[in-house]
Amino acid sequence: MIDRRTLVGGSAAITGAVTAGLNSRDADAAVTTTSLPKNVDLRGRYTEGRLERLPELDMESRLEFVQGFRKWSLREFGMKSSNRINQLVKEAGQDAKLSPPIDDVLAAVGDDLSVWTNARCKTTAQQLMWKNLVDGFHANEKGYLEELKAAENSGPGTLELNPALAVPEYARHEIHIQPGGYIGDPLGGYVYHYGVNVFTLNLQSEDAFHRELAAIIPVPEDGKLKRYLDIGTGVAQLPMAIKERFPETEVWGIDAGAPMLRYGHMRAAESSLDIHLAQRLAENTGFDDNSFDVVTAYILFHEVPTENARKILAEVRRILRPGGIFLPVDFKTFSQARPSASGRFNQWWDHVHNNEVWTEEYRSSDFIQLMTDAGLKVREDAPTLSAAFWNSIMGIKPV
Ligand SMILES: C[S@@+](CC[C@H](N)C(=O)[O-])C[C@H]1O[C@@H](n2cnc3c(N)ncnc32)[C@H](O)[C@@H]1O
């Protein structure tokens, strides 16, 4: 990614001015000055070096504030709000642990000030997060578009884009209220990656979930993992982590969104990881029958209508080889875990206020049945991520 040096030019005078707090417009004006020697990165990277620090200190500081605000909204204040919801549901004569219907939860909550203030804080944190990222990256849009363009033909690894791809309407929504979503903002990959890092309270700076997942990914019984595919791969964090674990495996990732893939390809190339990214739909991947040993989908299905989930699962079965494994890591559906009243309220907030358009439909579906209908043999003891809300299912294509 463009670093501080590239953006600001970097003479000592400018470095001093930046440290003194120039804003991005002032910094832009300085781009033409003498470059610093190559490989000098004034801002550096986060702890282990996988994610470059945000290009400007003011942007980074604002995002740190937003992350702290979100953390407080989720934890100290969030716990109080959850306790209050459960208490109000109890006072309304229901058992808060027995997952009352959302209409009953909302009726019990009424216009309780602390619950709605907490919900408002979470929404505000999301809005502030995206605004700072969108404004910050777009202030230097030209430079970022240039670096994405320059990275397109760099390797190792390949990037296949398809501007003519008819992206389904459901995938165009501004999920998580991210402006432009995965498709509509050319800098969406940057915005998403840093946004998810704030959202997960810094767990993405070192690709923590993806590396945890790559470390436990199941391998087919015969031990062969020659070809691997991740569908709905986003900015390709999982394929990168898989390639690190299995350097000999041919690694693919597909996604509907070009902005996500372009950013992911640039990052993979910068990390010298030979992975192949393609702008294709999970419903119609274009790959040969029986051509993958393992297919994964990480947090894809809760963003997909059931009708399309059926098509995707049929496609996965087609491209998996007999004995091949499909691992769809996502949230537990209602049939896998019944949430408490406060849990249900928070899921509802995610759906209504965080624009998780399809998540209620996904949670209401019988995903295991959908996998079975697609011809996969389902196992409910799949390795999964450590937090309790993740499912642990995998499908095996019968031999
Ligand atoms: C929540 S993001 C998950 C991204 C990624 N798996 C990760 O680890 O962050 C969902 C991704 O699925 C993609 N997507 C949604 N529907 C798709 C489809 N039908 N085919 C391919 N990609 C799709 C979106 O563009 C988006 O990048």
The ligand as an ORCA input file, in Angstrom:
! r2SCAN-3c Opt
* xyz 0 1
  C     -18.416    -10.430      4.531
  S     -17.470    -10.389      3.086
  C     -16.373    -11.691      3.505
  C     -15.062    -11.549      2.840
  C     -13.999    -12.554      3.214
  N     -14.425    -13.927      3.165
  C     -13.307    -12.230      4.504
  O     -12.700    -13.130      5.040
  O     -13.306    -11.094      4.965
  C     -18.460    -11.196      1.840
  C     -17.810    -11.183      0.468
  O     -18.564    -12.035     -0.393
  C     -18.649    -11.440     -1.665
  N     -19.813    -12.016     -2.348
  C     -21.110    -11.873     -2.031
  N     -21.875    -12.597     -2.862
  C     -21.040    -13.203     -3.732
  C     -21.219    -14.087     -4.828
  N     -22.412    -14.490     -5.195
  N     -20.142    -14.524     -5.490
  C     -18.900    -14.114     -5.135
  N     -18.670    -13.290     -4.107
  C     -19.718    -12.833     -3.416
  C     -18.724     -9.946     -1.397
  O     -18.334     -9.204     -2.512
  C     -17.768     -9.816     -0.209
  O     -16.465     -9.532     -0.601
*
